[in-house]
Amino acid sequence: MENPRLQQVENVREQTVDLSRLTVHVVGEKTLNTYYEKKAAKTMDPEKWYKKNHRALENEKIFLEKMVTDGILSDLKPESLCRFIQGKIETEKADVKRLRIAIRQRSPEMLNAAASRLSEFIPPWNLDEGTVNFTLDDRADFRVDGTKITADMGRLTRAKDWFETTVEGIAHESFHIWMQEGDGWSDAEQESAPLSALINHIIFRTVDEGLAVLISRQKLKEHHEKAGRNYSAYIEESFQAFRDFLHQSKREIVNEIYVEAFENMGHFYVVGNEMAKALLDTLGGNEFRALIQTARQDPAKLIERYITSTPKPKLTTEDMTFLKR
């Protein structure tokens, strides 16, 4: 748990969120088998596979050579690499089949655990309908579209604790559903939306993602350190990127920022999460919960409160003047 005040919040709140109406779907046996058969088929012609992936393999050359040194790979011939990949595919397929059973057995427990985390921070709420679809999805670990949550089972098999990761993911995406109720934004309309609308949406999403990480108890620091980043330096880099965004008025650059800043739980996730943690620590549970409800309608208010109320904010009152445009 990244913020010690979360324990205090947990101790004083009863469960007031109900996610039990979420319907859990798990990928079928036929779909699962077909998916992995297609994945394995791409490696059946080693020379063709090698030509297609040559550039990516060159970028990973040092890592692959270490695998040979460590005895994980016999050599770096295309045939050896393809045999290794085929073995990994078969292992993941078997792991996914076992995970299917575990998810079916524990789905009520995981929905209840996710609802408990939401109850610590948002007012009483019943999610009347929606789905959690455990499938094979290359796009993200977890994502949400409307009230449809999708989880990638391949990634879940590689998680240190699949149950905890699932609870975090469902809590995170369910918070987005609550936060975005009534929000009219659509990514499909990004190019045609006025610049001011796009800027306001980026501010909304920064706050939304930062709160979702905090409330779900996802480990953002661990996520980035696993990728080899110095997290303290990455926090500074993230706030600088956010300041640059606030002062930006060129449409094409704002478009690029929107695409890049949220990728792989990146810069603006970090900014939103650091602000949320600082505010929880400063305000305490009750006032912080009230601020979340305010931010649902006006996310800039959370950023303003971060600047004016926390001891060492990484944004300034000058930055605050650019929040409303």
N, C-alpha and C positions, 0 to 999 in steps of 0.2 A: 504494500500500500504506500503510495508516494506521499501522502499528506497525513500527518498524525491526527488532524482534526476530523478525518473521515470516521475514525473509530468513535469519537464523541457524537457525531451526527447519527451514526448507526444505533447507538445506545438509547437515543431518545425518540426514535421514530417507529411507529407501528407500520405494518405493510398496508398501503392504501392504493397500490397499483395492481391491476389484475390483467395478466397476459394469457390467462388460461384459454381464451377463445382463439389464440393463434393455432392454426392447423399445421402440424408438422408432417412434411413429406420427406421421404428418404428415397434416394435414387434406386431404381429397380435393377434386378439382377441382369436382365438383358441389356439395358442401357450401359450398365457398368462394364460388362464384358466387351461390348462393341467399342466403347471408348478406349479401353486398354489394347484391344486388338489393333485398332487404327494407329495408336501411339507406337506400338511395337513394329507395325508394318513399315514405318518410316525408316527403320534401322536395318531392314532385311537386305538392302543393297549397300554394303559398307562404303564402297567407292563413291556412289551417288550421294550418300548421306554426308560423307566427308567433304565433298566439293561444296555442298550446300551450306555446311556449317564451318567451313575453313576459317573465315574471319573471326567468328566467335571463339573457336578453338585457339587461335593465335593469341587472342586477348587473355585467355585463361591458361596460357602455356606454363607459367611458373607454378600455378596451382596444380595442374595436371602432372607436371614433372615431380612434384612433391608426392603426389599419390602413387607414382611409380616407386619412388624412394621408400615410401612407407609400406609398400607391398600391396596396396589396394588395387592397383592396376599392374598387369604384367609388362606392358609396354604401351606405346602411343600409336600403334598401328590401327587403321580404321576398323579392322575386324575385332580387335581387343576392346576398343572403345564401344563398339556396338554391342558386343556381348555384355559388357558391364552395364550399359543402359538397359538392355533387355532384362537383366537380372533385377535392376532397380524397379523397372516397371512391374515385374511379377510380384516383387515384395510389396510395393505400394498397393497393388490390386488386392492382395491377400489382406493387407492392413485395412483397406477400405471395407472389405466384406465383414471383417470383425467389428469395425466401427459402426456399420449399419445396425447390427444387433444391439450394441451398447446404446446408441441414440434412441432406438425404439423403446428400450427398457427405461431410460432415464429422462425422456422428454418432459414429463410433468415436473420433475425435479429441477431441470435446467430452466424452464419457463418461470417457475416460482422463484428461483434464485435471482434471475434477471429482474423480475418484478420487485423483489426486495431491495435491490440496489437503486432502482428508480424511485422507490417509495421514500428513500432518504432525502430526496431533493425536490421532487415535483408534487403538486397537489393530487388529491384522489383522481384516478383516471382508469377507465376500463377501455382497453383496445377491443372494440366490438367485433372486428373481423380482420383477418390477415393470415399470412402463411410464412412458415420458415421452411425453405426448400433446400434440403441437404443434397447437393448434386456435385457434378464435376465441372467446375467453372474456372476458367483460366484468368478471369478478369480481376478478381479480388478475393481475399480471405472471406470477407463478409461485405455485402452491399445491400442497398434497399431501393426499391422503386415503388413509390406509393406506400402500400402496406404489405408489399411482398419482399421478404428478407431472403437473400440467397447466401448459402454458405458453401465453400469449396471443401469437399471431404479429403481431397488429396493433400491440401495444406494442413488440415486438421490432424491427419495421421503423423505429421512431422512435428506437431506441437509438443512441448514438454509435458503439458497437462491438457488433454483435449477437452475435458469437461470445463475447466476454468476458462480456457480460450473461448469455448462456445458460449458460456454465460456472459463473458465480456462482450462478445460479438453481438449477441441478441440484445443485451442491455444498451449497447452503443446505438444499434440501428433502431431500436424501439424508441430511444430518446429522440432520434431524428424525426420519427413519425410524429411524436408529441410536439416537438418544437416547430415542425413545419406545417402543422394543421392550419389551413387557411392561407398558407404562403403561395403566391401565384407564380413563382419563378419556374421557368422551364429551360433546361440547358439547350433544348432544340431551338429556342428563340434567342440564344446568346448574341448571334451576329446582328440581329435586327433590333435588339433592345437598346434603349438610350444608354449612353455612357454612364449617366448617374445611376440608372437601375443596376447596371453591372457592378459598379463600385459598391453600391449598397448591398448587393447580394454577396460580394466577396467579404464584406464586413460581417454580414449575417453568418456566412458559412464559417468564418474564422472563429466566431464566438460559439457557434453550434458544435463544431468539431472539438474545440477545446473543452467545452462542458461535457460532451459525450465521452471523451477519453477519461476525464476525472470521475464522472458518475459511474462508468462501467468498470473502473479500476484497471484500465489497460496500462501497461508499463512502457510508456513512450521512451523513457531514458534507455531502458534495456533494448528496446527495438532498434534505436539508432546506434547504440554502442556495439550491438551485434553486427551492424554494417560497417564497423571500424571507425565510427566518428567519435571525436572528443565532444561529449554532450554539452559541456559548459561553453565551449567555443561555438557549437552549433546553435545554442540559444541566442548568443550575441549576433550571430550571422542571420538568424531568423528574424529578430527584431529589426535589424538593419534593412532586411528585405521588406518588412512590413512598413517601416517608415518610408522607404523609397516608393512603395505602392501608394501610400497616403498622399504623397506629394506629386504623384504622376497624373498627367492630364491627356496623354496620347492614347487614343483608342487601341491601336495595334499592340502597344506595350502592355496595356491593361489586359487585353485578350491573352497574351502570352503568360502573364502573371497568373491569371485564373487557371490556365492549364497546368502550369508547373508548380505553383506554390502548395498545392494540396496532394501532389503525387507522392505515393509511398509514405503517407503520414508525415509529410515534410514540413517546410518552414512555417506555414500558417497554422497547422495543427499545433506546433510547438508554441507559437505565440499565444493562441487561444488557451492552451492548457496552462501555460505559465501565468497568464492573467487570472484564470479561474482559481488556481491553487493559491496565489497570493491573496486574492479576495476572500476566499474561504478562511484562510489563516487570519486575516485582518478583521473580518466582519463577524465571524462565527456562523453557526448553522442557520439560525432563524432569519437573520438579515440577508444572508447569502441566498437562501431559498426564495425570498421575496424578490431579490435582484434577478434571479433566473426568470421569474415570471415577467418582470419588466423587460428583460432582454428578449423575450419571445416576441414582443411587439416592436421593440426598439433596441436592437443589439448594440448600437453605439453607446447607449447608456452604461452598459457594462464596461466598455473601454474607458469612458469618461471617469467612471467610479474607480477603475484601476489606477488611472493617472492621478486622481485627486485624493485617494484614500490609502493607498498602500505605501509602505515606508520607502522603498527604493524602486519606483517604477522605471521601466526601460523605455517608456514613451514620455513625451513632454506636453505641456499645455499648448505649445506651438503645433505639435502633431494633432492635438485635439481639434484645432480649428479646421482641419481638413476632413474631419469625420462626416460632416454634413455638407453635401454639395448639390 
